[in-house]
Amino acid sequence: MTLVAAALAGERRALARLLSLVENGATEGRAALATLFPRTGHAHIIGITGSPGAGKSTLLNRLAREFRNRGQTLAIVAVDPTSPYSGGALLGDRLRMRDLVTDEGIFIRSMASRGHPGGVAYATRDVALTLDAVGFPIILVETVGAGQSQVDVARVAHTIVLVEAPGMGDDIQALKAGLMEIADILVVNKSDRAEARQTVRALQAVLHGASAAGHHGPAMAEGEPEAFVGGWEVPILQTSALENEGIAELVDTIEEHRAYLRKSGQWGRILKRHARAEVETWLQRHLLLLLEERVGEARLEEAVGVVLRHEQDPATVARELLQPLWSPEEK
Amino acid sequence: MEKKIRVLMAKPGLDGHDRGAKVVARALRDAGMEVIYTGLRQTPAMVAEAALQEDVDVIGLSILSGAHMALVPRILEELRQRGIGDVPMFVGGIVPPDDVPALKEMGVCEVFGPGTRTEAVVALIHQILEQ
């Protein structure tokens, strides 16, 4: 039996090996994904993101338990940063998921970001697709501790939960332009802390500030299609992952969001956005490979020399480097 | 994307001292490996299941409680049941010299005692995986 067939038959070891091949971008991994792709598109992929220390792993652990209590099986993909110095990584998300490990209805996979700056790894989507193809109906993707611009989880997930801890204060302003724009559900975790209410209010101010501008300000004229045509009002929930409070409500809200996406047609729009991003990504990758094959390192070095000696500007030099990619009749 | 060496670092048993495991985990990361750290008080089934799901190349166990002669065979058994009995394993911690041959007999590649330089662990892993 091939690895793909064994993974589809529910063999966990085969699935684990397959995920490695997919993650490493090996030829076999790509071939497997090509085979599996028609089987994808059924899972609800939920992204869990937020600042380092907000309690994402602990919350995810509770979420997973709650989904299991409701009879769902699920997979977890937890991403941690790769060290830019050594290329190694310390993947510690399992520390907070110890009670999920031996549950046969759950499959957990840790991933290193491997140099990708967007909060997930290049291969996170491919890993999620593989888990989707083998039949996990819910996939939770935990990003690295993310700052404002690490929004690539939007290329993977259908529902994005942004988790913050109390005491963020002004930092929330910083999130406004990045993570908060992609969030479908805001969660203030560690709600047992005194400053939790304050954080909720700060988030409300930012959210309503944004929508006030939408209703009365110039933003309305420009349409703000995502926020208004969609008609999903981003809720702010409070949880205490440690005390297991607010978790059932969060799962309810995630399920409401899924139902909303389906009903409103947003689901289709997200899929289209994902598909477009994927095709563009692969175009770039294929082009880079083609460049390596047809142009090669020696000519690239030569071109760098030309720029270094100020003989030609870099844009012109790059254009000329691309000549071998065009077949004669297309020129 | 190149293949990275993936290592599971686990602390089975009941002792609560994870300093050594963390030092080794950091050293392996600094040597360019991806280290999955599972934390304290892992049961043999938890260690084996994590090794399976993470598809690791090597398993490192840190055992300071003195229970190595009981824990190691149980972990090996759990690994075999999952069809991954061939994943190489090393043990670090406090192991009396007399127990070392028995552990190696069971299939443990190497036993590291107190004072081991982390470079030795890195070197062992490279050596095992080159074979």
Interface residues (C-beta under 8 A of the other chain):
Chain A: R12 R13 A16 R17 L19 S20 E23 N24 G25 A26 T82 S83 Y85 S86 G87 G88 A89 L90 L91 G92 R94 L95 R98 V101 T102 F107 I108 R109 S110 A112 R114 Y122 A123
Chain B: M1 E2 K3 K4 R6 A25 R26 L28 R29 D30 A31 G32 M33 E34 V35 I36 Y37 T38 G39 R41 Q42 T43 A45 M46 E49 A50 L52 Q53 E54 D55 R82 G83 I84
